[in-house]
Amino acid sequence: MAFTVAAVLAARQVVSTDHGGLDAWGTVAVGLGVLLWVGFIWAAHRRIGVLGSSAHPSSLPTRMALTAAGCTMLLAVFALSMFF
């Protein structure tokens, strides 16, 4: 849920009228933010499915952990880039 809030606030910052509205770079930024959000939600959905499928779920696969961590790090870079 925190990832969703961060993505929405980042998109709102990009499209705010204080910065002149949405331009080409803003459109790309919003698109990348949406892709990151979808990737994170996909990884979380798959993990919840694994956790709910048995009494003793398997450990978190490396690829899924890297996907979640990568989405989180890229969202932080995206947020930082809005200040410059």
DRENLO-586385 format. One record per residue (C-alpha): residue in three letters; y, x, z. Coordinates in steps of 0.02 Angstrom, whole numbers, plus 50000, padded with zeros to 5 digits. Layout:
AlaYXZ;...
END
This chain:
Met500005000050000;Ala501195014350037;Phe500885021349863;Thr501375004549787;Val502975003849888;Ala503425021649837;Ala503105017849654;Val504155001949659;Leu505595010649746;Ala505525024849619;Ala505565012549474;Arg506995003149553;Gln507975019349571;Val507715023349387;Val508275006349323;Ser509725004049444;Thr511415000249367;Asp512235013749474;His511505026649355;Gly511955017849194;Gly510395007349175;Leu508785011449086;Asp508845024548948;Ala507465033348850;Trp507065045548991;Gly507065031449115;Thr505825021749010;Val504675036849004;Ala504865039349192;Val504445021249230;Gly502955022049112;Leu502295037749197;Gly502545029849368;Val501555014549314;Leu500155025549247;Leu500085035049411;Trp500045018849508;Val498645011749400;Gly497645027849420;Phe497815027449608;Ile497365008949618;Trp495845012049506;Ala495225026049619;Ala495525015749776;His494625000649702;Arg493105011049655;Arg493045018849828;Ile493155001849915;Gly491724995849805;Val490655010649859;Leu491085008250042;Gly490614989850036;Ser488994991849939;Ser487894998850077;Ala487775001550263;His487885020350240;Pro489085024150098;Ser489015040850009;Ser490325054050035;Leu491905053949930;Pro491545061949760;Thr492605077049717;Arg493265069249556;Met493875053749647;Ala494695064149783;Leu495565074649653;Thr496155059049560;Ala496915051549717;Ala497705068049770;Gly498355071349595;Cys499165054149582;Thr499975056649752;Met500645073849709;Leu501285068249539;Leu502175053449618;Ala503015065449738;Val503565076549593;Phe504165061049501;Ala505175055649652;Leu505905073049674;Ser506405073949491;Met507495058449511;Phe508675068249623;Phe509025081449491;
END
